[in-house]
């Protein structure tokens, strides 16, 4: 995972439409300590899909080097976040007979394997198989069946797949930047791990990762993932509307959106003015800030309504007891939460990673939610491997001792 002689680290890489984020962390007393953060502008991705490998690889290299400089450590492996319109998901079920009338970990692994034994097109690859619930002898709603008595075990799972070409292109960019991919993680799943509490997952919640090219949705009900989806609209659409409406450059449109933008025109004065660049090197102009926010308000309303339609089509509206959590770069837009409360008619809050140590003030920004979530996912995966071997050795030692005394008697 790291260069020889270095302390073991975890690194997460979020390849977005407008930027690449690389975060380096390590296990600390509070769980995860962030020790390095790096970002770089990216023009090699469109709506979550890589369209230029060289440009994206260069952006990854810059973000990685910045994070390594801050951390004072070199990384060679990363957990890679993937997203885009090519990601799809569906539900599946599986059933097996319990071998020893008591469910153990092997039974759980077998029933999940049975649930994912479905026909998947050859051009697609399974990314996650997430259990939603288990059933033992017809008893439903079980989250952990290990240790329960029964003869029949069933599992309902949510399977997330991606286009092989899209996933391979993301991996190629990462490898070209000198990094090995330790594992692939759905970006909105990683974001949800960073910004949601267990109570929210249990009550029902939908996380919307609002990025530069897409808004990626993931919903939890009763503590399990039940829906993932994509709305092909993001921050770039806001900037494009501003550039067209105010006749300014794309870069200046992005800057105006971040500095003066608001999704609610009622909070802005008609008299307030802003300076905007003109296209083609013409002289700068003074414009009304209200005009800027009027353009943003229209796009924000349309985007949130598209998200609402997705949630309604999935039949989730009445299942989201905790409401909706907005995260990602676009979620930082002033007034978006208040507009969301009105459009969705359920509670809306901004999501940010709060359960980390180290450079938590930097990583707390919603734009880093995915990268922090990748570290949390990686941290969750590693202890399983580390604990299995010592336990095996302990069992072998106990068996030898038992055998010695049995022979002695």
C-alpha positions in Angstrom: 0.0 0.0 0.0 2.9 2.3 0.7 6.6 2.6 -0.1 8.9 0.2 1.8 9.8 1.5 5.2 6.8 3.8 5.5 4.0 3.5 7.9 0.9 1.7 6.5 -1.5 4.2 5.0 -4.8 4.3 3.2 -5.4 6.4 0.1 -8.6 7.3 -1.7 -8.9 8.7 -5.3 -12.0 10.5 -6.5 -11.9 11.1 -10.3 -14.6 13.8 -10.9 -15.8 15.6 -13.9 -14.2 18.9 -13.0 -11.6 17.9 -10.4 -9.6 15.0 -9.1 -9.3 14.6 -5.3 -6.7 12.4 -3.5 -6.8 11.9 0.2 -4.3 10.0 2.4 -5.2 8.8 5.8 -4.1 6.3 8.5 -5.7 4.5 11.4 -5.7 6.6 14.5 -7.2 6.6 18.1 -10.4 8.2 16.8 -10.6 5.8 13.8 -9.4 7.7 10.7 -6.8 10.5 10.7 -6.5 12.5 7.5 -2.8 13.4 6.9 -2.8 14.6 3.2 -5.2 16.2 0.8 -4.6 17.0 -2.9 -6.8 18.3 -5.7 -6.3 19.1 -9.4 -8.6 20.5 -12.1 -9.7 17.8 -14.6 -11.0 18.1 -18.2 -10.7 14.5 -19.1 -14.0 13.3 -17.8 -17.6 13.9 -18.9 -20.6 13.0 -16.8 -18.5 10.5 -14.8 -17.0 8.8 -17.8 -13.3 9.2 -18.9 -13.0 10.8 -22.4 -9.3 11.5 -22.3 -6.9 9.1 -20.5 -3.8 11.3 -20.8 -5.4 14.5 -19.4 -7.1 12.5 -16.5 -3.8 10.7 -15.7 -2.0 14.1 -15.5 -4.7 15.4 -13.1 -4.4 12.3 -10.9 -0.6 12.7 -10.8 -0.9 16.3 -9.6 -3.5 15.5 -7.0 -1.4 12.6 -5.7 1.8 14.6 -5.5 0.1 17.4 -3.6 -1.4 14.9 -1.1 1.9 13.1 -0.7 3.7 16.4 -0.1 1.2 17.3 2.6 1.4 13.9 4.2 5.2 13.5 3.9 4.6 9.9 2.7 4.5 8.2 -0.7 1.5 6.0 -1.7 1.4 3.3 -4.3 -2.1 1.9 -3.9 -5.5 3.6 -3.8 -9.2 2.8 -3.4 -10.7 4.2 -6.5 -14.2 5.8 -6.7 -16.2 5.2 -9.9 -19.5 6.7 -11.1 -21.3 7.8 -14.2 -24.4 7.1 -16.2 -23.1 3.6 -17.1 -23.6 2.4 -13.4 -26.7 0.3 -13.0 -28.2 -1.7 -10.1 -30.9 -4.3 -9.4 -32.3 -6.6 -6.7 -31.8 -10.3 -6.5 -32.7 -13.2 -4.1 -31.0 -16.4 -3.1 -31.8 -19.5 -0.9 -29.7 -22.3 0.5 -30.1 -25.1 3.1 -28.3 -24.5 6.4 -25.8 -27.3 6.9 -25.7 -27.7 10.7 -29.1 -26.3 11.6 -27.3 -23.1 12.9 -26.3 -20.4 10.5 -22.5 -19.7 10.3 -20.4 -17.3 8.3 -19.9 -19.9 5.5 -23.7 -20.2 5.1 -24.0 -16.4 4.8 -21.2 -16.4 2.1 -23.0 -19.2 0.2 -26.4 -17.6 0.2 -24.9 -14.3 -1.1 -23.2 -16.3 -3.8 -26.5 -17.9 -4.7 -28.2 -14.5 -4.8 -25.7 -13.1 -7.2 -25.8 -16.1 -9.5 -27.8 -14.3 -12.1 -27.2 -13.6 -15.8 -25.2 -10.4 -16.3 -24.3 -9.1 -19.8 -20.7 -9.9 -20.8 -19.9 -6.1 -21.1 -20.8 -5.4 -17.5 -18.9 -6.1 -14.2 -20.3 -6.5 -10.7 -19.0 -3.8 -8.4 -20.9 -4.4 -5.1 -23.2 -7.1 -3.8 -24.9 -5.4 -0.8 -27.3 -7.5 1.4 -30.6 -5.8 2.2 -32.0 -8.5 4.5 -31.9 -12.2 5.4 -34.7 -14.7 6.1 -34.4 -17.8 8.3 -37.2 -20.3 7.9 -39.5 -17.6 6.6 -38.7 -15.0 9.3 -37.8 -11.8 7.5 -36.1 -8.5 8.4 -32.9 -10.2 9.8 -29.8 -8.1 9.4 -27.2 -10.6 10.8 -28.3 -14.3 10.8 -25.1 -15.8 12.2 -25.8 -18.0 15.2 -29.5 -18.3 14.5 -31.1 -21.8 14.3 -32.9 -22.9 11.1 -32.8 -25.1 8.1 -33.4 -22.6 5.3 -31.6 -19.3 4.8 -32.6 -16.7 2.2 -31.0 -13.4 1.3 -32.1 -10.3 -0.6 -29.2 -8.4 -2.2 -28.7 -5.1 -4.1 -26.3 -5.7 -7.0 -24.4 -2.7 -8.5 -22.8 -3.1 -11.9 -20.8 -0.9 -14.2 -19.8 -1.0 -17.9 -16.4 -2.9 -18.2 -15.1 -0.3 -20.6 -15.9 2.6 -18.2 -14.3 0.9 -15.2 -11.2 -0.2 -17.2 -10.6 3.4 -18.5 -10.7 4.7 -14.9 -8.2 2.0 -13.9 -6.0 2.8 -16.8 -5.8 6.5 -15.9 -4.9 5.6 -12.3 -2.2 3.1 -13.4 -0.8 5.6 -15.8 -0.3 8.0 -12.9 1.8 5.3 -11.1 -0.9 4.0 -8.8 -2.2 0.5 -8.3 -6.0 0.1 -7.7 -6.7 -1.7 -4.5 -10.4 -1.8 -5.1 -13.3 -0.1 -6.9 -16.1 1.6 -4.9 -19.2 3.3 -6.2 -18.7 7.0 -5.5 -22.1 7.8 -4.0 -21.8 4.7 -1.7 -18.5 6.1 -0.5 -20.0 9.5 0.0 -22.8 8.0 2.1 -20.3 6.2 4.3 -18.7 9.5 5.1 -21.8 11.7 5.7 -24.5 9.5 7.1 -25.2 8.2 10.6 -26.5 4.8 11.5 -29.8 6.3 12.7 -30.3 8.0 9.4 -29.7 4.7 7.5 -32.1 2.9 9.7 -34.9 5.5 9.4 -34.5 5.8 5.7 -32.4 8.4 3.9 -31.3 9.4 0.4 -27.8 10.8 -0.2 -27.3 12.9 -3.4 -23.7 13.5 -4.4 -23.9 16.6 -6.5 -20.8 16.7 -8.7 -19.6 18.6 -11.7 -21.2 16.3 -14.3 -23.9 14.2 -12.5 -26.0 14.0 -9.4 -25.5 10.5 -8.0 -28.2 9.1 -5.7 -28.1 6.3 -3.1 -31.0 5.4 -0.8 -30.9 3.4 2.5 -34.0 1.9 4.2 -33.8 -0.2 7.4 -30.0 0.2 7.4 -29.4 -1.3 3.9 -28.9 0.1 0.4 -32.1 -0.3 -1.6 -31.6 2.1 -4.6 -28.9 3.8 -6.6 -29.5 6.2 -9.5 -27.9 8.9 -11.6 -29.3 12.3 -12.8 -27.1 13.5 -15.7 -27.0 17.1 -14.6 -24.3 18.8 -12.4 -22.3 21.9 -11.6 -21.1 22.3 -15.2 -24.7 22.9 -16.3 -24.9 25.7 -13.8 -21.7 27.3 -15.1 -22.8 26.8 -18.8 -26.1 28.6 -18.1 -24.3 31.5 -16.4 -21.8 31.8 -19.3 -24.6 31.9 -21.8 -26.9 34.2 -19.8 -24.2 36.7 -18.8 -22.1 36.3 -22.0 -19.0 35.6 -20.1 -16.2 32.9 -20.1 -16.7 29.4 -18.6 -13.9 30.0 -16.1 -15.4 33.4 -15.0 -18.9 31.8 -14.8 -17.5 29.2 -12.4 -15.9 31.9 -10.3 -19.1 34.0 -10.2 -21.1 31.0 -9.2 -18.8 30.2 -6.3 -18.3 33.7 -5.0 -21.7 35.3 -5.5 -24.1 32.5 -6.4 -27.4 31.7 -4.6 -30.2 29.4 -5.4 -32.7 31.9 -3.8 -33.1 35.3 -5.5 -35.2 36.5 -2.6 -32.0 36.7 -0.5 -30.2 39.0 -3.0 -30.6 42.7 -3.4 -31.4 44.2 -6.8 -28.9 47.0 -6.2 -25.9 44.7 -5.6 -23.5 44.6 -8.6 -20.7 42.2 -9.6 -17.8 42.4 -12.2 -17.9 40.0 -15.1 -15.4 39.2 -17.8 -16.4 39.6 -21.4 -15.8 37.0 -24.2 -13.0 37.7 -26.7 -10.9 39.9 -24.5 -13.5 42.8 -24.4 -13.7 45.1 -21.5 -15.1 43.9 -18.1 -18.7 44.8 -17.3 -20.7 45.5 -14.1 -23.8 43.3 -13.9 -26.5 42.9 -11.3 -25.9 40.0 -8.9 -29.7 39.4 -9.0 -29.4 38.5 -12.7 -26.7 35.9 -11.8 -28.8 34.3 -9.0 -31.9 34.3 -11.2 -30.1 32.0 -13.7 -28.8 29.8 -10.9 -32.2 29.6 -9.3 -33.8 28.3 -12.5 -31.2 25.6 -12.9 -31.2 24.6 -9.2 -35.0 24.2 -9.3 -34.9 22.1 -12.4 -32.1 19.9 -11.0 -33.8 19.3 -7.7 -37.1 18.4 -9.5 -35.2 15.9 -11.6 -33.9 14.3 -8.4 -37.4 14.3 -6.9 -38.8 12.5 -10.0 -36.1 9.8 -9.6 -37.0 9.3 -6.0 -40.7 9.1 -6.7 -40.2 6.7 -9.6 -38.3 4.4 -7.2 -41.2 4.6 -4.7 -39.0 6.0 -1.9 -40.8 9.2 -1.0 -42.6 7.8 2.0 -39.6 5.6 3.1 -37.2 8.5 3.7 -37.8 9.2 7.4 -34.5 11.0 7.8 -35.0 13.0 4.5 -32.4 13.8 2.0 -28.7 14.6 2.5 -27.0 16.8 -0.2 -23.2 16.5 -0.6 -20.6 17.1 -3.3 -19.3 20.4 -4.6 -22.6 21.8 -5.9 -24.2 21.3 -2.5 -22.2 24.2 -1.2 -24.4 26.6 -3.2 -26.1 29.1 -0.9 -29.9 28.6 -0.6 -29.9 25.1 -2.0 -30.9 23.4 1.2 -33.8 25.8 1.7 -35.0 25.3 -1.9 -34.7 21.5 -1.3 -36.9 21.7 1.8 -39.6 23.4 -0.3 -39.4 21.1 -3.4 -39.0 17.7 -1.6 -41.3 18.5 1.3 -39.1 16.4 3.6 -36.0 17.5 5.6 -32.9 18.3 3.7 -29.4 18.9 5.1 -25.9 19.4 3.8 -23.6 16.3 4.3 -20.0 16.5 5.2 -17.5 14.0 6.7 -17.4 14.7 10.5 -16.1 11.4 11.9 -12.4 11.9 11.1 -9.3 13.2 12.9 -6.1 14.9 11.6 -6.8 17.5 8.9 -10.5 17.2 9.5 -11.2 20.9 8.9 -10.0 20.6 5.3 -11.6 17.2 4.6 -14.9 18.4 6.2 -15.8 20.2 3.0 -18.7 18.4 1.0 -16.4 18.2 -2.1 -14.2 15.7 -0.3 -17.0 13.5 1.0 -16.4 10.7 -1.6 -12.6 10.6 -1.0 -13.0 10.4 2.7 -15.7 7.7 2.3 -13.2 5.7 0.2 -10.8 5.8 3.1 -13.5 4.6 5.5 -14.4 1.8 3.1 -10.8 0.7 2.9 -10.3 0.9 6.7 -13.4 -1.3 7.1 -12.0 -3.9 4.7 -8.5 -4.3 6.1 -9.2 -5.5 9.7 -11.0 -8.5 8.4 -7.9 -9.8 6.7 -5.7 -8.9 9.6 -7.8 -10.7 12.2 -8.3 -14.0 10.4 -4.8 -15.3 10.5 -4.1 -14.9 14.2 -7.4 -16.6 15.0 -6.4 -19.5 12.8 -3.0 -19.8 14.6 -4.7 -19.6 18.0 -7.1 -22.4 17.1 -4.3 -24.6 15.9 -2.3 -24.0 19.1 -5.4 -24.9 21.3 -5.9 -28.1 19.2 -2.3 -29.2 19.7 -2.5 -28.6 23.5 -5.8 -30.6 23.7 -4.2 -33.4 21.6 -1.2 -33.5 23.9 -3.3 -33.9 27.1 -5.5 -36.5 25.5 -2.5 -38.6 24.5 -1.0 -38.1 28.0 -4.2 -39.4 29.6 
